Amino acid sequence: MGKGDKKTRRGKIFQGSFGNTRPKKSVISKAKREKAKAQAK
């Protein structure tokens, strides 16, 4: 298990891929953060 393993986080970083182990930051979660930040003010 290491850089060559597609199922590990390190392997996904090395390959530049995403999945359950290494999810992409989604547009939806970004919008939620901005909305929460606006309400906090």
PDB file of N, H, CA, C and O in Angstrom:
ATOM      1  N   MET A   1       0.841  -1.182   0.000  1.00  0.00           N
ATOM      2  CA  MET A   1       0.000   0.000   0.000  1.00  0.00           C
ATOM      3  C   MET A   1       0.885   1.243   0.000  1.00  0.00           C
ATOM      4  O   MET A   1       1.763   1.402   0.848  1.00  0.00           O
ATOM      5  N   GLY A   2       0.641   2.090  -0.939  1.00  0.00           N
ATOM      6  H   GLY A   2      -0.072   1.961  -1.628  1.00  0.00           H
ATOM      7  CA  GLY A   2       1.440   3.304  -1.034  1.00  0.00           C
ATOM      8  C   GLY A   2       1.049   4.101  -2.255  1.00  0.00           C
ATOM      9  O   GLY A   2      -0.126   4.186  -2.612  1.00  0.00           O
ATOM     10  N   LYS A   3       2.039   4.679  -2.886  1.00  0.00           N
ATOM     11  H   LYS A   3       2.993   4.611  -2.597  1.00  0.00           H
ATOM     12  CA  LYS A   3       1.770   5.557  -4.029  1.00  0.00           C
ATOM     13  C   LYS A   3       1.097   4.842  -5.199  1.00  0.00           C
ATOM     14  O   LYS A   3       0.316   5.451  -5.930  1.00  0.00           O
ATOM     15  N   GLY A   4       1.390   3.579  -5.377  1.00  0.00           N
ATOM     16  H   GLY A   4       2.025   3.085  -4.783  1.00  0.00           H
ATOM     17  CA  GLY A   4       0.832   2.844  -6.514  1.00  0.00           C
ATOM     18  C   GLY A   4      -0.555   2.281  -6.267  1.00  0.00           C
ATOM     19  O   GLY A   4      -1.183   1.760  -7.189  1.00  0.00           O
ATOM     20  N   ASP A   5      -1.040   2.377  -5.041  1.00  0.00           N
ATOM     21  H   ASP A   5      -0.530   2.800  -4.292  1.00  0.00           H
ATOM     22  CA  ASP A   5      -2.327   1.781  -4.678  1.00  0.00           C
ATOM     23  C   ASP A   5      -3.467   2.764  -4.939  1.00  0.00           C
ATOM     24  O   ASP A   5      -3.543   3.820  -4.312  1.00  0.00           O
ATOM     25  N   LYS A   6      -4.337   2.410  -5.856  1.00  0.00           N
ATOM     26  H   LYS A   6      -4.276   1.552  -6.366  1.00  0.00           H
ATOM     27  CA  LYS A   6      -5.447   3.299  -6.245  1.00  0.00           C
ATOM     28  C   LYS A   6      -6.468   3.506  -5.129  1.00  0.00           C
ATOM     29  O   LYS A   6      -7.234   4.469  -5.166  1.00  0.00           O
ATOM     30  N   LYS A   7      -6.487   2.616  -4.136  1.00  0.00           N
ATOM     31  H   LYS A   7      -5.864   1.834  -4.106  1.00  0.00           H
ATOM     32  CA  LYS A   7      -7.506   2.697  -3.085  1.00  0.00           C
ATOM     33  C   LYS A   7      -7.102   3.575  -1.905  1.00  0.00           C
ATOM     34  O   LYS A   7      -7.935   3.889  -1.055  1.00  0.00           O
ATOM     35  N   THR A   8      -5.829   3.975  -1.844  1.00  0.00           N
ATOM     36  H   THR A   8      -5.152   3.720  -2.534  1.00  0.00           H
ATOM     37  CA  THR A   8      -5.392   4.784  -0.715  1.00  0.00           C
ATOM     38  C   THR A   8      -5.358   6.259  -1.075  1.00  0.00           C
ATOM     39  O   THR A   8      -5.275   6.623  -2.248  1.00  0.00           O
ATOM     40  N   ARG A   9      -5.424   7.094  -0.064  1.00  0.00           N
ATOM     41  H   ARG A   9      -5.492   6.799   0.889  1.00  0.00           H
ATOM     42  CA  ARG A   9      -5.374   8.549  -0.272  1.00  0.00           C
ATOM     43  C   ARG A   9      -4.073   8.948  -0.952  1.00  0.00           C
ATOM     44  O   ARG A   9      -4.078   9.745  -1.890  1.00  0.00           O
ATOM     45  N   ARG A  10      -2.957   8.396  -0.480  1.00  0.00           N
ATOM     46  H   ARG A  10      -2.953   7.748   0.282  1.00  0.00           H
ATOM     47  CA  ARG A  10      -1.642   8.734  -1.053  1.00  0.00           C
ATOM     48  C   ARG A  10      -1.577   8.317  -2.520  1.00  0.00           C
ATOM     49  O   ARG A  10      -1.021   9.038  -3.349  1.00  0.00           O
ATOM     50  N   GLY A  11      -2.140   7.166  -2.838  1.00  0.00           N
ATOM     51  H   GLY A  11      -2.591   6.580  -2.164  1.00  0.00           H
ATOM     52  CA  GLY A  11      -2.157   6.698  -4.225  1.00  0.00           C
ATOM     53  C   GLY A  11      -2.986   7.614  -5.111  1.00  0.00           C
ATOM     54  O   GLY A  11      -2.624   7.871  -6.259  1.00  0.00           O
ATOM     55  N   LYS A  12      -4.083   8.099  -4.587  1.00  0.00           N
ATOM     56  H   LYS A  12      -4.378   7.890  -3.654  1.00  0.00           H
ATOM     57  CA  LYS A  12      -4.948   8.997  -5.371  1.00  0.00           C
ATOM     58  C   LYS A  12      -4.273  10.353  -5.584  1.00  0.00           C
ATOM     59  O   LYS A  12      -4.392  10.943  -6.658  1.00  0.00           O
ATOM     60  N   ILE A  13      -3.564  10.849  -4.566  1.00  0.00           N
ATOM     61  H   ILE A  13      -3.467  10.370  -3.693  1.00  0.00           H
ATOM     62  CA  ILE A  13      -2.835  12.104  -4.717  1.00  0.00           C
ATOM     63  C   ILE A  13      -1.761  11.932  -5.791  1.00  0.00           C
ATOM     64  O   ILE A  13      -1.586  12.803  -6.643  1.00  0.00           O
ATOM     65  N   PHE A  14      -1.049  10.813  -5.749  1.00  0.00           N
ATOM     66  H   PHE A  14      -1.192  10.106  -5.057  1.00  0.00           H
ATOM     67  CA  PHE A  14       0.015  10.523  -6.719  1.00  0.00           C
ATOM     68  C   PHE A  14      -0.538  10.443  -8.142  1.00  0.00           C
ATOM     69  O   PHE A  14       0.085  10.932  -9.084  1.00  0.00           O
ATOM     70  N   GLN A  15      -1.720   9.819  -8.294  1.00  0.00           N
ATOM     71  H   GLN A  15      -2.226   9.421  -7.528  1.00  0.00           H
ATOM     72  CA  GLN A  15      -2.329   9.668  -9.613  1.00  0.00           C
ATOM     73  C   GLN A  15      -3.122  10.898 -10.043  1.00  0.00           C
ATOM     74  O   GLN A  15      -3.385  11.088 -11.231  1.00  0.00           O
ATOM     75  N   GLY A  16      -3.502  11.728  -9.079  1.00  0.00           N
ATOM     76  H   GLY A  16      -3.288  11.574  -8.114  1.00  0.00           H
ATOM     77  CA  GLY A  16      -4.306  12.906  -9.377  1.00  0.00           C
ATOM     78  C   GLY A  16      -5.774  12.578  -9.592  1.00  0.00           C
ATOM     79  O   GLY A  16      -6.473  13.282 -10.321  1.00  0.00           O
ATOM     80  N   SER A  17      -6.243  11.508  -8.957  1.00  0.00           N
ATOM     81  H   SER A  17      -5.676  10.935  -8.365  1.00  0.00           H
ATOM     82  CA  SER A  17      -7.645  11.121  -9.101  1.00  0.00           C
ATOM     83  C   SER A  17      -8.405  11.390  -7.804  1.00  0.00           C
ATOM     84  O   SER A  17      -7.809  11.689  -6.769  1.00  0.00           O
ATOM     85  N   PHE A  18      -9.713  11.279  -7.878  1.00  0.00           N
ATOM     86  H   PHE A  18     -10.197  11.036  -8.719  1.00  0.00           H
ATOM     87  CA  PHE A  18     -10.577  11.540  -6.728  1.00  0.00           C
ATOM     88  C   PHE A  18     -11.530  10.371  -6.536  1.00  0.00           C
ATOM     89  O   PHE A  18     -11.731   9.572  -7.451  1.00  0.00           O
ATOM     90  N   GLY A  19     -12.120  10.270  -5.345  1.00  0.00           N
ATOM     91  H   GLY A  19     -11.957  10.919  -4.602  1.00  0.00           H
ATOM     92  CA  GLY A  19     -13.072   9.203  -5.045  1.00  0.00           C
ATOM     93  C   GLY A  19     -13.513   9.310  -3.601  1.00  0.00           C
ATOM     94  O   GLY A  19     -13.424  10.383  -3.004  1.00  0.00           O
ATOM     95  N   ASN A  20     -13.998   8.189  -3.017  1.00  0.00           N
ATOM     96  H   ASN A  20     -14.070   7.318  -3.502  1.00  0.00           H
ATOM     97  CA  ASN A  20     -14.463   8.205  -1.626  1.00  0.00           C
ATOM     98  C   ASN A  20     -13.337   8.521  -0.666  1.00  0.00           C
ATOM     99  O   ASN A  20     -13.543   9.217   0.328  1.00  0.00           O
ATOM    100  N   THR A  21     -12.149   8.019  -0.953  1.00  0.00           N
ATOM    101  H   THR A  21     -11.982   7.454  -1.761  1.00  0.00           H
ATOM    102  CA  THR A  21     -11.010   8.243  -0.074  1.00  0.00           C
ATOM    103  C   THR A  21     -10.523   9.679  -0.151  1.00  0.00           C
ATOM    104  O   THR A  21     -10.041  10.240   0.834  1.00  0.00           O
ATOM    105  N   ARG A  22     -10.655  10.268  -1.337  1.00  0.00           N
ATOM    106  H   ARG A  22     -11.046   9.812  -2.136  1.00  0.00           H
ATOM    107  CA  ARG A  22     -10.171  11.639  -1.557  1.00  0.00           C
ATOM    108  C   ARG A  22     -11.221  12.413  -2.349  1.00  0.00           C
ATOM    109  O   ARG A  22     -11.084  12.583  -3.560  1.00  0.00           O
ATOM    110  N   PRO A  23     -12.266  12.884  -1.672  1.00  0.00           N
ATOM    111  CA  PRO A  23     -13.331  13.584  -2.386  1.00  0.00           C
ATOM    112  C   PRO A  23     -12.903  14.965  -2.865  1.00  0.00           C
ATOM    113  O   PRO A  23     -12.065  15.620  -2.246  1.00  0.00           O
ATOM    114  N   LYS A  24     -13.489  15.396  -3.972  1.00  0.00           N
ATOM    115  H   LYS A  24     -14.170  14.864  -4.475  1.00  0.00           H
ATOM    116  CA  LYS A  24     -13.273  16.759  -4.465  1.00  0.00           C
ATOM    117  C   LYS A  24     -14.091  17.708  -3.609  1.00  0.00           C
ATOM    118  O   LYS A  24     -15.129  17.323  -3.072  1.00  0.00           O
ATOM    119  N   LYS A  25     -13.634  18.944  -3.477  1.00  0.00           N
ATOM    120  H   LYS A  25     -12.790  19.258  -3.913  1.00  0.00           H
ATOM    121  CA  LYS A  25     -14.437  19.951  -2.796  1.00  0.00           C
ATOM    122  C   LYS A  25     -15.554  20.342  -3.759  1.00  0.00           C
ATOM    123  O   LYS A  25     -15.299  20.873  -4.840  1.00  0.00           O
ATOM    124  N   SER A  26     -16.778  20.076  -3.358  1.00  0.00           N
ATOM    125  H   SER A  26     -16.985  19.645  -2.480  1.00  0.00           H
ATOM    126  CA  SER A  26     -17.899  20.308  -4.250  1.00  0.00           C
ATOM    127  C   SER A  26     -18.363  21.757  -4.215  1.00  0.00           C
ATOM    128  O   SER A  26     -18.085  22.488  -3.265  1.00  0.00           O
ATOM    129  N   VAL A  27     -19.063  22.154  -5.247  1.00  0.00           N
ATOM    130  H   VAL A  27     -19.289  21.559  -6.019  1.00  0.00           H
ATOM    131  CA  VAL A  27     -19.617  23.495  -5.356  1.00  0.00           C
ATOM    132  C   VAL A  27     -20.688  23.703  -4.286  1.00  0.00           C
ATOM    133  O   VAL A  27     -20.828  24.802  -3.749  1.00  0.00           O
ATOM    134  N   ILE A  28     -21.441  22.651  -3.981  1.00  0.00           N
ATOM    135  H   ILE A  28     -21.328  21.758  -4.418  1.00  0.00           H
ATOM    136  CA  ILE A  28     -22.519  22.740  -2.997  1.00  0.00           C
ATOM    137  C   ILE A  28     -21.947  23.058  -1.618  1.00  0.00           C
ATOM    138  O   ILE A  28     -22.455  23.942  -0.927  1.00  0.00           O
ATOM    139  N   SER A  29     -20.893  22.346  -1.211  1.00  0.00           N
ATOM    140  H   SER A  29     -20.481  21.629  -1.772  1.00  0.00           H
ATOM    141  CA  SER A  29     -20.338  22.597   0.114  1.00  0.00           C
ATOM    142  C   SER A  29     -19.721  23.987   0.196  1.00  0.00           C
ATOM    143  O   SER A  29     -19.758  24.620   1.251  1.00  0.00           O
ATOM    144  N   LYS A  30     -19.149  24.471  -0.915  1.00  0.00           N
ATOM    145  H   LYS A  30     -19.118  23.957  -1.772  1.00  0.00           H
ATOM    146  CA  LYS A  30     -18.584  25.817  -0.943  1.00  0.00           C
ATOM    147  C   LYS A  30     -19.693  26.854  -0.739  1.00  0.00           C
ATOM    148  O   LYS A  30     -19.515  27.820   0.003  1.00  0.00           O
ATOM    149  N   ALA A  31     -20.831  26.651  -1.398  1.00  0.00           N
ATOM    150  H   ALA A  31     -20.976  25.866  -2.001  1.00  0.00           H
ATOM    151  CA  ALA A  31     -21.959  27.569  -1.260  1.00  0.00           C
ATOM    152  C   ALA A  31     -22.489  27.560   0.174  1.00  0.00           C
ATOM    153  O   ALA A  31     -22.864  28.607   0.701  1.00  0.00           O
ATOM    154  N   LYS A  32     -22.521  26.395   0.800  1.00  0.00           N
ATOM    155  H   LYS A  32     -22.216  25.544   0.372  1.00  0.00           H
ATOM    156  CA  LYS A  32     -22.978  26.298   2.190  1.00  0.00           C
ATOM    157  C   LYS A  32     -22.051  27.069   3.116  1.00  0.00           C
ATOM    158  O   LYS A  32     -22.514  27.767   4.018  1.00  0.00           O
ATOM    159  N   ARG A  33     -20.734  26.949   2.897  1.00  0.00           N
ATOM    160  H   ARG A  33     -20.358  26.382   2.164  1.00  0.00           H
ATOM    161  CA  ARG A  33     -19.773  27.668   3.736  1.00  0.00           C
ATOM    162  C   ARG A  33     -19.949  29.173   3.602  1.00  0.00           C
ATOM    163  O   ARG A  33     -19.922  29.893   4.600  1.00  0.00           O
ATOM    164  N   GLU A  34     -20.128  29.651   2.374  1.00  0.00           N
ATOM    165  H   GLU A  34     -20.150  29.066   1.564  1.00  0.00           H
ATOM    166  CA  GLU A  34     -20.299  31.083   2.138  1.00  0.00           C
ATOM    167  C   GLU A  34     -21.591  31.595   2.784  1.00  0.00           C
ATOM    168  O   GLU A  34     -21.631  32.697   3.330  1.00  0.00           O
ATOM    169  N   LYS A  35     -22.644  30.778   2.712  1.00  0.00           N
ATOM    170  H   LYS A  35     -22.612  29.882   2.268  1.00  0.00           H
ATOM    171  CA  LYS A  35     -23.916  31.160   3.306  1.00  0.00           C
ATOM    172  C   LYS A  35     -23.786  31.233   4.829  1.00  0.00           C
ATOM    173  O   LYS A  35     -24.304  32.160   5.453  1.00  0.00           O
ATOM    174  N   ALA A  36     -23.101  30.265   5.423  1.00  0.00           N
ATOM    175  H   ALA A  36     -22.680  29.512   4.917  1.00  0.00           H
ATOM    176  CA  ALA A  36     -22.892  30.259   6.870  1.00  0.00           C
ATOM    177  C   ALA A  36     -22.045  31.438   7.312  1.00  0.00           C
ATOM    178  O   ALA A  36     -22.279  32.024   8.368  1.00  0.00           O
ATOM    179  N   LYS A  37     -21.067  31.776   6.501  1.00  0.00           N
ATOM    180  H   LYS A  37     -20.877  31.300   5.642  1.00  0.00           H
ATOM    181  CA  LYS A  37     -20.192  32.910   6.822  1.00  0.00           C
ATOM    182  C   LYS A  37     -20.991  34.224   6.776  1.00  0.00           C
ATOM    183  O   LYS A  37     -20.786  35.107   7.609  1.00  0.00           O
ATOM    184  N   ALA A  38     -21.894  34.347   5.805  1.00  0.00           N
ATOM    185  H   ALA A  38     -22.061  33.630   5.129  1.00  0.00           H
ATOM    186  CA  ALA A  38     -22.722  35.546   5.670  1.00  0.00           C
ATOM    187  C   ALA A  38     -23.684  35.683   6.855  1.00  0.00           C
ATOM    188  O   ALA A  38     -23.937  36.793   7.325  1.00  0.00           O
ATOM    189  N   GLN A  39     -24.214  34.565   7.334  1.00  0.00           N
ATOM    190  H   GLN A  39     -24.009  33.664   6.952  1.00  0.00           H
ATOM    191  CA  GLN A  39     -25.152  34.608   8.453  1.00  0.00           C
ATOM    192  C   GLN A  39     -24.437  34.900   9.774  1.00  0.00           C
ATOM    193  O   GLN A  39     -25.044  35.438  10.699  1.00  0.00           O
ATOM    194  N   ALA A  40     -23.169  34.552   9.866  1.00  0.00           N
ATOM    195  H   ALA A  40     -22.676  34.114   9.115  1.00  0.00           H
ATOM    196  CA  ALA A  40     -22.414  34.770  11.092  1.00  0.00           C
ATOM    197  C   ALA A  40     -22.125  36.245  11.342  1.00  0.00           C
ATOM    198  O   ALA A  40     -21.898  36.642  12.484  1.00  0.00           O
ATOM    199  N   LYS A  41     -22.129  37.051  10.304  1.00  0.00           N
ATOM    200  H   LYS A  41     -22.314  36.728   9.376  1.00  0.00           H
ATOM    201  CA  LYS A  41     -21.835  38.477  10.437  1.00  0.00           C
ATOM    202  C   LYS A  41     -22.969  39.247  11.055  1.00  0.00           C
ATOM    203  O   LYS A  41     -22.867  40.461  11.231  1.00  0.00           O
TER     204      LYS A  41
END
